[in-house]
Amino acid sequence: MAIKSDENKWVSEYRLKKADGEYATVVDKGFVLKDEKGNALKLIGSLNDITLKKEAERERENLIKELIISNNELKQFSHITTHNLRAPLTNLISICSLLNTDTISDPKILKLINGFKTSTHHLNETLNDLIGILIIKENTNLTIVENDLGVVLDKVRSSISMFIEKKGASIEADFSEAKTITFNTPYLESVFLNLLTNALKYAAPNRAPLIKIKTSKKADGSVCLVFSDNGIGMNMKTVKDKIFGLYQKFHSNSDGKGIGLYLIHSEITAMGGTIEVDSEVNVGTTFTITFKA
């Protein structure tokens, strides 16, 4: 014990039987005052009842176990659902491609067939979106490389060059403070693609889109990538808690599906980064992405 050893303090945790017959978990802490020769002069201690704390810890552990089980069951359900839907959906797509409406004159039948084709197409897109999300959520062994931001931007800009030209958009990039980012390349390209196309989709009708992309370095070595546009913007009081949600749409005049921001949020957070947004109606929107050092 602390009295006879070189130690001068102790901490012990045990259960005590109380006067009413119930047990309490307590933590016993003490301190020994000793003279110059090491002889004990005085004991100072306290006995604290931590029963409620222990019960809360046990409940928390049980809840975590239940959540892990539920999460695994949901993942399994998602895999089974997406897998089992793929085969019949592929058959429906094949049927749609074989349908020939040239000889059909009844407008009601034509409308039904076109509606069937449209619904099948949308269902296929939704299933592909969900599969993509599952891959992002479960992929923990991602290839991380150093990416040249100028190269990534050029590749993405080239892939949507017609869209940029149609909108008459200008893109100004300044990567002077941080020219590279260590990240998963497909995820980074997805971030650029979704943020650029969003800026084009939600451009203001009375002015040409101007998209500015800039990097900066923080004191801790992390890199910030900022996308800003002069589009129609959003009311942050209304959308702040929903903006990165799945299938959230905030503008009725767009053909967006409400999945792009959810995807890039998942991609960025999966890699340990963060993304924030600030927006003002009729002024524009700014996304700030922070990549960990």
C-alpha positions, 0 to 999 in steps of 0.5 A: 500500500501507499503507506509502506511503499515509495508511493504517496497516493492511491486510486482504487475502484470497487463495490460497497454494500450499502445499509439498504442492501444495495451495492454502490460502485465507488472510487477511493482516492487517497494521499499520504503525507510523509516526513523526511524519513518516509514515515506516514504522518497523515492520510487524506482521502475521499470516497465518491459514489460513481454508480450512476456514471458506471451505469451510464458507461454500460448503457453507452457501451450497449448502445454502441454495440446495438448501433454497430449491429443495426448498421451492419444489418442496414449495410447488408440490406442495402447490398441485397436490395441493390443487387436484387434490383439490378437484374430486373432493372437491366431487363426493363432497360432492354425491353425499353430499347426494343420497344418500337413506337413508330407503328403506334398511333394511339396517343394514350399508348404512346404516353404510357410507353414514354412514361414507362421508359422515363420511369425506368431511366430514372430508376436506373439513375437512382440505383446507380447513385445509391450504389455509388454512395455505398462504395464511397461509404465502405471504401476505406482502402483508397489510393492517396496520391499528390494531385496537381490541381491545375491538371485536375481542373483542366481535365474536368473543364475539358469534360464539360467544355460545351456546358461552360461555353453554352453558359458563357462562363469564366473560370478564374483559378489561383493555386499559387499558395498550394498547387497540389493536394494529397487526396484520392484522384477520382474523389477530387475530380468528382469534387471539381466536377460537381461544384463546377456544374452546380455553379453553371446550373444555378447561374444568375439569369442576368449575368454571365457565370464567374467561378473563382477557385483558390487555394490557401495554406493554414498554419497547421499545414492543411490546405483550403480550396475555395470555390465561389460563384456569382449565381442565384445563391441560397437562403442559408437560414432555410437550407443550412441544415439540409444542404448536404442531405441526400436528394435535397433540392433548393431550386425548382428551375433546375434538373439537378437530382439533389445528390451532387453535394451529398456525394462530395460531402461523403467523399471529402469527409471519408478522407478526413476533410471538411466542407463548409458553405456560405451563400446569399440570394442573388449574390452567389455561393462559396464552398470552402473545403479543408484538406487535412495536412 
